[in-house]
Each structure stands twice: as C-alpha cells, then as structure tokens.
Amino acid sequence: MSDESLKFPSWAFIHESRLGHVKGVATLLSAWADEMAIPAEERVRWHKAVILHDSLKDAPAEILDGLVPDCWDIPSLKHGPAAAVMAERDGEKDSGVLNAVRYHSVGYSGWEMVGKVLFLADYLEEGRDFHTKRHSQLSGRVPADLDAVLRAVTVERLSDVLAYDFPLLPETVQFWNSLIGAR
C-alpha cells in the first residue's frame, strides 16, 4: 500500500493533516499483511477499508447528519457510518469492507478480518498523539496473536470511554461480549 495508491473518493473530506494518519494505517496494515502472508485479494479489501475509514472525518456536521441522521448521538463517531453510506452509494458491495468502515471507531461483533485489523491499525498507528511504547509492542504482536491484541486494545478503548463518562454504544457492548465469548 504505497502513498501513490491512496486515492480517495471524489466525495471525501480529508484535510492534509489527516493524511499522515491514513498513510500510517496503510503502512501498518501492509506490514501485517506481509508478515501474515495475506493473499492479494484480501489485501485489496484491507486497502479499500483504509482509504474509506476516515474519508469523511473532516466533513461538516451537516453532511454527516444528512447521511446518518439517526446514527449515534456522538458527532465524532459519525464519519465511519457516513463513509460506509457514501461508499455503498458509490458502488461498494463488499459488506465486510463496509462494516469495517462503518464500525471502525466503536467495534462490531460481526467483523471479518478486515474490520478487526482496521480497528487495530487505526488505534495502534504510531502517529497517534496517544501512541506509547506499549502500543508499539501490541502492534508487533498482531500477526502472531491478533485475538489477544484485539482484546487488549478493546479493554484500553473501553477504559477511555468509561473514564470520560461517554456512553457505551450497543455495538461496542456486543463487540466486547463477542470477544469474551459471552452469550
């Protein structure tokens, strides 16, 4: 996933300042794909998810609200569902990619591999303001122990949500329960 292949859709709202993050996510996913010997067709899916996941992160609130008016009452989380709506309108039919994009900020119990790795790379990408040495260590463990890293990252993200008194979305609760095998 080279920088040249980071072609955003015509409907994207992405500031120059966010490009470094998207490139970092792409680089991380590419490294994991190499180490995990992921087939070419799955790499294409991962790449689509990278391009789409923050394509509307910098969109005006009225655009996001227009695309997903009934989606989560947390403005900072609407960009994923809105991007999935636009990608689908643009002809994307891969439900695994669409669900990866739609839920990349909150988790989703029905994720395929593409959703899981996007969730991890989006959080563990080293350009993040909150990136620590521990995040680098977790990132290095993904190819060999994806499920354990997924749980560790989810615990950290849930801790942040709870520490700031944000609501737990039903999708996030279901995601966590799927990780621990709750019924």
Disulfide bonds with the S-S distance in Angstrom:
none
